[in-house]
């Protein structure tokens, strides 16, 4: 399994580390207690509480493994200033034939949130923007066709 780098801001890294610590120290204990209680109820084959606790345990352990791998391969990004677009850059773009500009911050995939204007470096738009500079024209593919844009500003 190749280890792919996961780009995270320091804040997101700390948030994920806190979640991992909580899952390992608190959530595992809660699940163990639920399992013990469910076992005390008797026949495990028809015990809904036991099956639910086992499901919670599996999901929690999967999340712990995912977080550990993510944090292990994390590259901490910083706010990217001006010049060439990279992870951490805030970019204003304008689509051809539109008057309004759109503003995005390029982030790692774990932090992407389009409602907050944060797009993944792995998204079609994010990939198209990486390496561009103010004034560059570029295109990227969407499900509804190719979109052409111009980089208006890089922060």
N, C-alpha and C positions, 0 to 999 in steps of 0.2 A: 504494500500500500504506500503510494507516494505521499509524502507530507506536503500539502499545499500551504503556503503562507496565508495566515488570516490577518488582515489589516484591521487594527482596532485603535481607537483613540485611548488615551490613558484613562479617561472616565469610564469608557465601556469596558476596558480591561478590568478595572477595579470593581465595576458592577458585576461582571461575570465571575470574578474571583470570590466576591461576597456571596453570590448565589451558590457557587460550588461549596464553599465552606458551610453554608446553611444546610445544603442537601446532605453533606457528609455528617455533620454534627447533630443537627436537629431532626431533619426529615427521616433519616434512617432509623433513629430511635422511635419516632412516632409510628413508623411502619412496623417495626419489630413488636411494639406494644399491641398494635392492631392485630398482628398475626397471632400473638400469644392469646389475646382475648378470643379471637375467632376459633382457635384450636380448642379452647376450653368449652366451646359450644357443642362439641361432639362431631358427628359424622362429617368429614371434610368433603366428601363427594357431592353433597347437597348443601354445602355451607356457603351462601352468597357472600357473607362478610369475609370469609377466608379467601375466596376467589378474587374479590375486589382488592383486598390487601395485597395479594400476590401480583395483581395487575399494577397497582400503585408501586410496588417494589420494583417490578421490571421497568416501568417507565422512569422511575427515579434513577435506577442504575444506568439506563441508557443515556439519560441526560448527564449524569456524572461523567461517563466515558466521553461523551461529546464535548463537554466543557473542558475536561482535562486535555484532550487532543487540541482543541481550539486554543487554549491558553498556552500550551506547549509550543505551538507553531505561530504564536502571535508576534506580529511586528507592530510596535507602537508607532502610530503616526502623529505628526504634529501639524498644526495649522500651516498650510503651504502658502507662502507669500509670493504673489506676482509671477511674471515670467511664464515658464512652461507649466502646463496643467499636470498635476499629479494627484495622488491620494492625499486628501486634506485640503485641496484647493476649493475655493468658492468661485463659481463661474457664472457669468451672465451670457446667455445665448439668445439669438433671435432666429426664428425660423423664416425661411424665404417666404415672402408674401404675407407676413404677419407684421403688425406694427409693434406689438408688445414684446418685451423681453421676458425670459424665464431665468430664474436664478436657482442654481443647484450647488450642493456641496458634494464632492466626490468622497465616498467613504468605503470601507470594507463591507462585504456582503452582510455581515451580522448586524451592522448598524443602519442599513438602508431603511428609509422610511419616506415614501414619496409625499406624504402629507406634510412632513417637515422640510421637504426639499432636499433630502439626502438620498443620493442615488449610488448604487453599488458600482465599484470599479469593474465589475463583471457584467453589468447590464449592457445592452447594445449601445445606449447613449454614453455610458461611462467609458466603455472601451474606445468609442470613437473620439472622446474628448482627451484621453490620456495622450500627452505629448504635444498637444496643440498650444498655440499662443494667441494672444489678442489679435483680432483681425483675420485669423485663419478661417477658411470655409471648409466645411466637412459634410459628409452624409452618413447616415446610418439606417439600418433596415428595421422596420417595424412590421407587425402583422398586416397593417393596411398599406404597406409600400415603403419606398425609400423616402426619407425626410432629409432635406438639405437645410443647413444652418450656418450661421456665422458666429464666431466667438466675439462678443462685444467687450467683455472685461474679465480679467482674471485677478482674484484676490488671494 
